[in-house]
Amino acid sequence: MKQLEGHRDYLYKIVRPKLHYLHRRLQENSQEKFQTVMRWQVDIYRKTDCNRLGMVPPDTAFDFEGSWKALEEALENAWCRYPDNAAEFESAGFNAS
């Protein structure tokens, strides 16, 4: 049970820096699309229950529909609300998950 709690704690702690990186990457590369950066430049997908395989799947195994699509849309909405405030984006994004 402690291992599960430790892993859950790790996931909570690692997602915030990933959201920070996502925000910074989008600010610095305004030509990049949110969805592209979210899916292929930031490793959040594997940290969620959307990753049904529970491991590092090959590209063909990613399922960007269903619950992932809803999370991705919530994060993009947070990006649209806070494009100039990384802390607010992180908070809104973290609470969306």
N, C-alpha and C positions, 0 to 999 in steps of 0.2 A: 504494500500500500504506500509506503514511504517513497518508493521509486516512482510510482505514478504521480504522487504529489510533487516530487522533485522535478519530474519531466514537465508537468503542467506549469510549475513556477518558471522553469527555463523558457517555455514557449511564451508566456506572458512577457518575460523580460526581453526576449529577442525580437518580438514583433514591433515594439516601439522604435528601435533603431532602424528597422527596415522601413517603417513608415517615414521616418525622418529622411532616410536616403531617397525614398520615392519622391518626397516633396522637393528635396534639393535637386534631384535629377530633372524633374519637370521644370523647375524654375530655371535651371541652367541650359536646358535644351527644349526651348519652347516649340520647336518643330516636331518633337516626338509626341505621339498620341498616348494618352493616359493608359488605354487598354494594352498597348504594346509594351510599355514600360512595366506595368503591373504584372503582366503575364510572363515576360521573358527577361526582365532585368532585376526583379525583386523576388526573392525566394519567400513568398508568403503562402502561396498555394499549398506547398507541402506541409506547412505548419497548421493547416486547418483540417477539419473533418471532411472537407470537399475532396481531399486526396484519399479516395476509398482504398487504394492499394496500400496505404500506410508506409510507403517507402519511396525511394527515388524511381519514379516510373519513366519509361521511355517517352519521348515527346508524343507519340501516338496514344498514350494512355491518359493524357490530361483530359479532364472533362470540365470544360469551361461553361457549362450550362448549370441549370438548377440553382443550388444554394451558392455556388461560386459566383454566378452571374449577379445574384442579388447582393452579395457582399461587394463585388467589384463596382456595382452601380452606387452603392452607399459610399464607398471610398471616393469614387469620382465626384459625387455630390459634395462630399467634404472638401475635396480639392477645389471645386468651383467656389465654395463658400470662403475658403481660407488660402488662396493662392500666395498670399504674402505673409502668412503667419504659420510657421512650421509647428509651433507648440499647439496651437488650436487645431490644426489639421491632424496631428498625432492623436490628440485627445478624442476628437470626433471619430477618427478612423479606428482607434482602438475600441471605442465604445460601440462601433458598428459591428464589430465581430463578436 
